[in-house]
Amino acid sequence: MKLMDIRGVIPPVITPFKENGDIDFNAHVRNIESWNACSLAGYLALGSNSEAVYLTTEEKIELLQVTAKSAAPGRIILAGTGAESTRETISLTNEAARAGAQAALVLTPFYYWTRMTEPALIAHFTQLADAADIPVLLYNVPKFTHLNISRRAVEVLSQHPNIIGMKDSSGDVAQLASFQSVIPAGFNLAVGTASAWYPALALGVTTGILALANCCPKECVEVQRLWEAGRNQEAQDLYRRLLPVNTAVTATFGIAGLKFAADLLGFRGGTVRSPLQELTGEEQLKLRQILVVAGLLGS
């Protein structure tokens, strides 16, 4: 399992909803088909940008099955299977394996965050990895969990034969480099935000699990292609052009903004699920203008 090589851009795919709140599976398939035409490495279903916290277990499994069935050959299928208890995380991870996931991306449990100490997290992920039917990747996203996994925990967990990687969405490039210094060769360290994509490539990180890749898949892939071709200035210029867009569809407007941008750029965003709210008319105009300035949308 340690030999799994995850390399390239992977979108944590949005979940399109209909106006009545049901999942729009047809729209989801159309998105996958559109993304199949781009040089993406695979798809992460049930991630933060999938609104996975609002899905039932049954919906999660069906969405994962549809994703795996619709993906182009050779695309890796990751599933977000983090839950608050170790037992539930193991259960969901193994259900995801049966539904077509090749590896699980597992959020740090956080509800009792003051007790989620280094030993607690090490124990949780070790028990999970021992019992999981597919390889496990750690998922560190302090923005949502208000918990930042320690360098020491990463060092210990990266030695487990069934823990094959980590997505760090902190946006802290210094921390990313610190993690690099303690992980073994072959451990798949992925950057989890496009705001750190170019710096991560410069550090030798070759995997980006990027929300921005939902609406700008070709551009995210192109940053990496240019960098690896030695065309560093062009890669940096494109990265800088995408930065305001990434900020808009993550920090500023959130998932509703990401979905609206996807709609504008030829994908199917659909609605968000309550209690999330759609963008206001004013917010839509602001986001549209950001896309125009970035050269992604005609005026």
Buried (B, 14 or more C-beta within 10 A) or exposed (E): BBEBBBBBBBBBBBBBBEEEEEBBBEBBBBBBEBBBEBBBBBBBBBBBBBBBEBBEEEBBBBBBBBBBEBBBEEBBBBBBBBBEEBEBBBBBBBBBBEBBBBBBBBBBBBEEEEEBEEEBBBEBBBBBBEBBBBBBBBBBBBEEBEBBBBBEBBBBBBEBEBBBBBBBBBBBBEBBBBBBEBBEEEBBBBBBBBBBBBBBBEBEBBBBBBBBBBBBBBBBBBBBBBBEEEEBEBBBBBBEBBBBBBBBBBEBBBBBBBBBBBBBBEBBBBBBBEEBEEBEEEBBEBBBEBBEEBEBBEE
